C-alpha cells in the first residue's frame, strides 16, 4: 500500500496525493487518536485542538507530524461577526500544538513539555478568493517537519491547510518554530513556584 494512503485512511480524508511532496512517508512511526495525543501533551480542552495525528519519517529521513482538527463557530466567535471566519491566530494555535507534539515525540514524549520560545515568521496564505473556505466549521490539516535539534531544543517548520471538498487550501505557515524541551516535573515545579509567589504578594 502507498504509505500516504495510510495517512489518508487514518485521518479520514481523501486526496492527500495533492500534498504528496509534503506528506510522502518513508516510514509511518506512530498514529495517535485523541487519547494518544493526550498521553503525550499536557494540553486539554478547550486548548487542545488536535483530534488525530500521524508521526512519520519523510523521503529525506526528516521526522514529520500531520494532525487533523475541526474548527467550529465557538472558536471563531467575535471575529468578523457579520460573517464568522477562522482567524490566523487559531491556525497558529493549531500549528504550535502540532510542533509541540512532534518535538515531544522526537525527545522524551510524556516526560517533557515542549514549550514554544521563538519563531522566524508567521504568514497568512489565504487569498481573497479563498477566504470563503475559512467560514466555520472547517476541517484543518496541520503539519510540522523537524528541521533542527539541539540538546534542549527542537526546531520545526509548520504549515496549515483547510480541507475543502475537492482541494487543500493553504492557510497559515510558521517557519523555524523553536521549542525548549523541559522535563515535565521541572516545568510543573516552576509553575507551582509562580503560584506561591503570587499568593505572597
Secondary structure, 3 states (H helix, E strand, C coil): CCHHHHHHHHHCCCCHHHHHHHHCEEEEEEEECHHHHHHHCCCCCCCCCEEEEEEEEECCCCEEEEEEEEECHHHHCCCCCCCCCCCHHHHHHHHHHHHHHHHHHCCCHHHEEEEEEECCEEEECCCHHHHHHHCCCEEEEEEEEEEEECCCEEEEEEEEEEECCCCEEEEEEEEEEEEEEEEHHHHHHHHHHHHHHHHHC
